[in-house]
């Protein structure tokens, strides 16, 4: 039965054999179409103009000098800013008063046009004293520090306000 099948399909088998071997011969004869790799590279055109520069990348790495930590978020190193770096600052101190047993206000004012950076208060004696507030006067006069305090009536005590001012 196999021999009958082969005889009846001889021409079909020969056609398949020729078709498959012809493809292999064609692929072998013209695989690179006559061009060599070196020839193709040598036929490049001139280089075009450079493009615009890209955006700068984020700063990274260790910080130095007066900074500590790493970029992009370094901090100030300890003792890197001293009084010599704070040019244009001065302290304004109120003359002080003895409030007795009632509350009193003390103010320390910077020169006109200067700004209050911070402030505070001091007592001659701290025993039994009370301070209700110590704050910048941002609503009425932004170059003034205000302190409200009270001392017991049995002692003589002086309340003073002070302000750290920045020269305009």
C-alpha positions in Angstrom: 0.0 0.0 0.0 2.9 2.3 0.7 4.4 1.6 -2.7 1.1 2.5 -4.4 0.9 5.8 -2.6 4.5 6.7 -3.5 3.9 5.9 -7.2 0.8 8.0 -7.4 2.5 10.9 -5.6 6.0 10.9 -7.2 5.6 14.1 -9.1 4.2 15.9 -6.0 7.2 14.7 -3.8 9.7 15.8 -6.5 8.0 19.2 -6.7 8.2 19.7 -2.9 11.9 18.6 -2.9 12.8 21.1 -5.6 10.9 23.9 -4.0 12.6 23.4 -0.6 16.1 23.0 -2.0 15.7 26.0 -4.3 14.9 28.3 -1.3 18.1 27.1 0.4 20.2 27.8 -2.7 18.6 31.3 -3.1 19.2 32.3 0.5 22.9 31.2 0.2 23.6 33.0 -3.0 22.3 36.6 -2.1 22.1 36.7 1.7 23.8 40.1 2.2 22.6 41.5 -1.2 26.2 42.2 -2.2 26.8 44.6 0.7 29.4 43.9 3.4 29.0 45.3 7.0 32.0 47.6 6.6 30.6 49.1 3.4 27.2 49.9 5.1 28.9 51.7 8.0 31.1 53.7 5.7 28.0 55.2 3.9 26.8 57.2 7.0 26.0 60.8 6.4 27.4 63.8 8.3 26.6 64.3 12.0 23.7 66.6 12.7 23.7 69.7 15.0 23.7 69.1 18.8 20.3 69.3 20.4 19.5 71.8 23.2 20.8 70.9 26.7 18.5 69.0 29.0 17.4 70.3 32.4 19.9 70.0 35.2 19.6 67.0 37.3 19.0 67.1 41.1 21.9 67.9 43.3 23.0 64.8 45.1 25.9 63.8 47.4 27.4 64.9 50.7 27.1 68.6 51.7 30.3 70.4 52.8 31.4 73.7 54.4 28.8 75.1 56.8 26.3 72.4 55.7 25.8 68.9 56.9 23.9 65.9 55.6 23.2 65.2 51.9 21.7 67.0 49.0 19.0 67.8 48.1 18.1 68.6 51.8 21.3 69.5 53.7 21.2 71.2 57.1 23.4 73.7 58.9 26.4 72.1 60.7 26.6 72.7 64.4 28.2 76.0 65.4 28.4 77.1 61.8 26.6 80.4 62.4 27.9 82.6 65.1 27.3 86.2 66.3 29.7 87.5 63.6 27.3 86.1 60.9 24.3 88.1 62.4 25.2 91.5 61.0 22.6 94.2 61.5 21.0 92.8 64.7 20.7 94.4 68.1 18.8 93.9 71.4 16.2 96.5 72.6 15.4 96.3 76.3 12.6 98.0 78.2 13.5 100.1 81.3 11.4 97.7 83.5 8.8 98.3 86.2 7.7 96.6 89.4 4.1 95.4 88.7 3.4 94.7 92.4 0.3 92.5 92.7 -1.3 93.7 89.5 -0.6 92.8 85.9 1.6 95.2 83.9 2.7 95.5 80.3 6.3 95.9 79.3 7.4 96.6 75.7 10.7 96.6 73.9 10.6 98.4 70.6 13.0 98.2 67.6 13.9 101.3 65.7 11.3 102.4 63.1 11.5 100.3 60.0 13.4 97.5 61.7 11.8 94.1 62.4 11.5 92.0 65.5 13.2 88.6 65.1 12.3 87.3 68.6 12.0 88.4 72.2 11.5 87.5 75.7 11.4 88.8 79.3 13.4 88.8 82.5 12.6 89.3 86.2 15.0 90.5 88.9 13.7 87.6 91.0 11.9 84.6 89.5 10.2 83.4 92.7 6.4 83.7 92.5 6.3 85.6 89.2 3.7 85.0 86.6 3.8 85.9 82.8 0.5 85.8 80.9 2.1 86.3 77.5 5.4 87.3 75.8 4.8 87.9 72.1 5.5 90.2 69.1 2.9 92.9 68.6 2.0 91.8 65.1 -1.4 93.5 65.0 -0.5 97.1 66.1 3.3 97.5 65.8 5.4 94.7 64.1 8.7 96.2 65.5 7.7 95.8 69.2 7.8 92.9 71.7 5.1 92.8 74.4 5.2 91.1 77.8 2.4 91.0 80.4 3.4 89.8 83.9 2.6 89.9 87.6 4.7 89.6 90.8 3.6 88.9 94.3 3.0 92.1 96.3 5.3 91.1 99.2 8.4 91.5 97.1 9.9 94.2 95.0 10.6 92.8 91.5 11.2 94.4 88.1 9.9 93.0 84.8 11.8 93.8 81.6 10.9 93.0 78.0 13.6 92.5 75.4 13.5 92.2 71.6 16.0 91.0 69.1 15.9 93.4 66.2 17.0 93.1 62.5 18.2 96.4 60.9 16.2 97.2 57.8 
